[in-house]
């Protein structure tokens, strides 16, 4: 045995450990004295380049000893289960798809269902079978355009996606709804839908996102195999986590011509480090020594900005929320900047406030696809009126703390940092006029029937 495995090689772009001692190798022609073991480890921790680690064993050490050593060494670096994982740009292997089956019929479409094996199996049986629900519009000359939909994190149903499918069907556009890894029918036994989709481990995060993108690309393969659909008119739309998956899929899948994002973003490390939705995961990453700066290179393989803007022509529509703390608004802006010519619509809400105008938003997404598929340029509305609703805690003298639910009445600047809000609390109605002093805290005047005074407000916008 002539080589040991230095730890630093694991983080290099490429590394080779080989025997160079001529006394051990002997004459170059004596190939019988050399044993070579090669391993390819993906994805790379610190960059998007494939790490190829070539380890050469030489001398008289038995092969079983070499294999044992590498088996003991790989798990220490958490890469044993990453062998042969693809990059987002890798094309899933071609397969023969089973035929779909008719499930139901709506007023405007016939629903079909099909399943296929995930191109990147996790080893969990039900997670590795990908369900696809297809809505084919009735009384429309085929082939038709089709839009692939990806849902939000933790989804327990697909009602919003089915509703959008209805809007698209009425415009002669088919829809395919993809179930993301670890959700709904793909949820492992003993878990809730989605709770394994975002874990405080860069390797697991990377693999789950890679599986999501590979599943989406295989879904496009299935749609391309059916004569009912136009191969040159394929769209993609995602919400929240589904929008993150959509961003990476759109970046690497040239067959997708139009894409819509609802409360999505880019810069995954920034999202994880600033999102109000993943506090537990972020704390776990901190305990492992991560910071946002350290996390970013670990996720570069699955970062949409690694591949955006793409060279293939396409159009994009982005719906963002000005006060979003789940997918921070700056991350939505970052995505927009990576999509040249993207059409945008900003809501005066947080991540969840769009539910109050959901029908209007889904209709706008359907109009976007209908116009773009027809060769017309979509122009979004300048504004969709949506309420800015706050939940929080206010503190003022002499009455102390109070839980509140509020509705913003006025905004005094473009960003909405200064505002007037009407509150309902256990102590009765109140009015707050103030300005933000930190991400969630505002300082201002609080008035009620009991009088007025200076107070602090901690709030989050739905």
Beta strands, then each sheet from edge to edge (+ up, - down):
strand 1: 15-17
strand 2: 34-41
strand 3: 51-58
strand 4: 101-105
strand 5: 109-117
strand 6: 129-137
strand 7: 144-150
strand 8: 174-178
strand 9: 229-239
strand 10: 256-262
strand 11: 315-321
strand 12: 343-347
strand 13: 389-396
strand 14: 400-411
strand 15: 418-425
strand 16: 428-436
strand 17: 441-448
strand 18: 451-461
sheet 1: 1+ 3+ 2-
sheet 2: 4+ 5- 6+ 8- 7- 9- 10- 11- 12-
sheet 3: 13+ 14- 15+ 16- 17+ 18- 13+
end
